Amino acid sequence: MRYAICFTPPPGDPLTLAAAGWLGRNVYSGHAADHPGLKGLGVHEIAFHTALPRRFGFHATFKAPFRLSEGANEAMLLRELMHFAGSMEPVTLSGLSVGRIGEVYGLILDRPCVSVDHLAASVVQAFDGYRAPLSEAEIERRNPERLSAPQFSNLSRWGHPYVMDEFRFHMTLTGPLLARDFPRIEQALKSHFDLVLTEPMTISNLALFVETEQGAPFTVHSLHPLGRVSSRKIA
């Protein structure tokens, strides 16, 4: 069993539903979803290019997947996550749009956001005591020889290279692509997601994701609202 602490919108959010269709799986139910029919990109191509992110589901990672440390259990993790979430304030993200990081497309911010960087770093620090040390095989899977010095330091200290100063908020939507496919994929992604990205998005919860066994799809175990109960808006 592995856990991860992430952000994903609520189950009925239009962005959640759009992402489920694009990726072909709903991260809450775990059920398959139909890919959209998009001009210039066949359903079989979408299925191929989304195979990797489909297993992980639609999310932004704050605390990367980890096994529980010795002496820790799920009930303890849940209590701590509930307490932590109540101590942090929601974060509103402006400028979220389809973009590319290296060979991968996803939803990214068009400018840095100090508040989300602080939230992500706080999650990494607060829950590191629940993380079992990485095995040698897990370290090797991160291709440490390709990491920069700060990234390797993060891997050794926090169990993931892309945290703290190396963190960049993103919600992955494809696996690695060939450069020749960039224009078609980008156009298809924008036609599918632009309508649900017209307003700023608020990170109003932390989601605990679970992988029940090695290689199994990740699903949302529970949502934990950010902010004190007394200060939350009641719909």
C-alpha positions in Angstrom: 0.0 0.0 0.0 1.2 3.5 -0.9 -0.2 6.9 -0.2 0.2 10.3 -1.8 -1.1 13.7 -0.7 -2.3 15.7 -3.7 -4.8 18.2 -5.0 -7.7 17.2 -7.2 -11.0 19.1 -7.7 -14.2 17.7 -6.1 -16.0 14.8 -7.8 -18.6 16.9 -9.6 -16.4 19.7 -10.7 -16.4 20.4 -14.5 -12.7 20.1 -14.5 -12.8 16.7 -12.8 -15.2 15.4 -15.4 -13.3 16.9 -18.3 -10.1 15.3 -17.0 -11.8 11.9 -16.4 -12.9 11.9 -20.1 -9.5 12.9 -21.4 -7.6 10.4 -19.2 -10.2 7.6 -19.6 -10.7 7.0 -15.9 -12.4 8.7 -13.0 -10.0 9.1 -10.1 -12.8 9.0 -7.5 -14.7 5.9 -8.7 -11.8 4.2 -10.5 -14.3 3.5 -13.3 -13.4 3.9 -17.0 -14.6 6.9 -18.8 -15.1 7.5 -22.5 -12.5 9.6 -24.3 -13.9 12.6 -26.1 -14.2 12.9 -29.9 -11.8 15.6 -30.9 -11.0 17.0 -34.3 -7.6 15.8 -35.5 -7.0 13.3 -32.7 -8.5 9.8 -32.7 -9.8 8.1 -29.6 -7.1 5.4 -29.9 -4.4 8.1 -30.0 -5.8 9.7 -26.8 -5.8 6.3 -25.1 -2.2 5.7 -26.1 -0.9 9.1 -25.0 -2.7 9.0 -21.7 -1.8 5.5 -20.6 0.8 6.7 -18.0 -1.2 9.5 -16.3 -4.4 7.3 -16.4 -3.0 5.1 -13.7 -2.1 8.0 -11.4 -5.3 9.9 -12.1 -6.0 13.6 -12.4 -4.0 15.4 -9.6 -1.3 17.8 -8.7 1.3 16.1 -6.4 2.3 17.7 -3.1 3.6 14.6 -1.2 4.7 12.0 -3.8 3.7 8.3 -3.3 5.2 6.8 -0.1 4.9 3.6 2.0 4.1 4.2 5.7 7.1 4.4 8.0 7.5 1.8 10.8 5.0 2.5 13.6 2.7 4.6 11.5 -0.8 3.5 10.3 -3.6 4.8 8.1 -5.7 6.0 11.0 -2.7 8.1 12.3 -2.1 9.5 8.8 -5.8 10.5 8.4 -5.9 12.2 11.8 -2.8 14.2 11.0 -4.0 15.1 7.6 -7.3 16.4 8.9 -5.6 18.5 11.5 -3.0 19.8 9.1 -5.7 20.7 6.4 -7.6 22.7 9.0 -4.5 24.8 9.8 -3.9 25.8 6.1 -5.9 28.3 4.1 -7.3 27.7 0.6 -5.3 28.9 -2.4 -6.7 30.4 -5.5 -4.8 29.8 -8.7 -5.1 32.2 -11.6 -3.7 31.6 -15.0 -4.1 27.8 -15.1 -3.9 26.6 -18.7 -2.7 23.8 -21.0 1.0 23.8 -21.3 4.1 21.7 -21.7 6.8 20.7 -19.3 9.6 19.0 -21.3 8.0 16.3 -23.3 4.8 16.1 -21.2 1.6 18.2 -21.4 -0.6 19.1 -18.5 -2.2 22.1 -16.8 0.3 24.6 -15.5 0.4 28.1 -14.2 1.5 31.0 -16.4 3.2 32.7 -13.5 4.7 31.6 -10.1 2.3 31.3 -7.1 4.0 31.8 -3.8 0.9 30.5 -1.9 0.7 27.1 -3.6 4.5 26.7 -3.4 4.2 27.3 0.4 1.4 24.8 0.7 3.3 22.2 -1.2 6.5 22.6 0.8 4.4 22.5 4.1 2.8 19.2 3.1 6.2 17.7 2.2 7.7 18.7 5.6 4.6 17.9 7.8 4.2 14.4 6.5 7.8 13.2 6.1 7.7 11.4 9.3 5.0 9.1 7.9 7.2 8.2 4.9 9.3 5.0 4.9 12.8 5.5 3.5 13.1 4.7 -0.2 14.5 1.4 -1.1 17.5 1.2 -3.5 15.2 0.0 -6.3 12.9 3.0 -5.7 15.9 5.4 -5.9 17.1 3.8 -9.1 13.7 4.2 -10.7 14.2 8.0 -10.2 17.2 7.9 -12.5 19.4 9.7 -10.0 22.2 10.2 -12.6 19.9 12.5 -14.6 19.1 14.7 -11.6 20.7 18.1 -10.8 22.5 18.5 -7.4 19.5 20.1 -5.7 17.1 17.5 -7.1 19.3 14.7 -5.9 19.5 16.3 -2.5 15.7 16.5 -2.4 15.4 12.8 -3.4 17.7 11.9 -0.5 16.1 14.2 2.0 12.4 14.2 1.1 12.0 11.1 -1.1 11.2 13.1 -4.3 13.4 15.3 -6.4 10.8 17.9 -7.4 10.0 19.5 -4.1 10.8 22.8 -2.3 12.7 25.1 -4.8 12.3 22.5 -7.5 8.5 22.3 -7.2 6.3 23.4 -10.0 2.6 23.1 -9.8 1.2 20.9 -12.6 -1.5 18.4 -13.4 -0.2 15.9 -15.9 -2.4 15.0 -18.9 -0.1 13.0 -21.2 2.9 10.7 -21.1 6.2 11.8 -22.9 5.5 12.8 -26.5 7.5 13.2 -29.7 8.1 16.8 -30.8 6.2 16.1 -34.0 3.0 15.4 -32.0 3.2 18.6 -29.9 1.0 20.8 -32.1 -1.8 18.3 -32.5 -1.9 17.2 -28.9 -1.8 20.8 -27.7 -4.7 21.9 -30.0 -6.8 18.9 -28.8 -6.1 19.6 -25.2 -7.0 23.2 -25.5 -10.2 22.5 -27.3 -11.2 20.0 -24.6 -10.1 22.0 -21.5 -10.3 25.7 -22.3 -14.0 26.0 -21.5 -13.5 24.7 -18.0 -10.5 26.9 -17.3 -12.1 30.3 -17.8 -12.3 31.0 -14.0 -9.6 30.9 -11.3 -9.4 27.5 -9.6 -9.4 27.3 -5.8 -7.4 24.6 -4.0 -10.0 24.0 -1.2 -8.9 20.6 -0.1 -6.1 18.1 0.1 -6.8 14.6 -1.3 -5.3 11.4 0.1 -4.6 9.1 -2.8 -4.0 5.3 -2.4 -2.4 2.6 -4.4 -3.7 -0.6 -2.9 -1.0 -2.8 -4.4 2.1 -2.3 -6.6 1.0 -1.2 -10.1 -2.6 -0.7 -9.2 -4.4 2.5 -10.2 -4.4 5.4 -7.7 -7.8 6.5 -6.4 -9.0 9.2 -4.0 -9.3 7.7 -0.5 -10.6 10.9 1.1 -10.8 14.7 0.8 -9.7 17.1 3.6 -11.0 20.6 3.4 -8.5 23.4 3.9 -9.2 26.1 6.5 -10.8 26.2 9.9 -14.4 25.0 10.0 -15.7 28.3 11.3 -14.1 30.2 8.4 -15.4 28.0 5.6 -18.2 29.1 3.4 -21.4 27.1 3.8 -23.1 26.4 0.5 
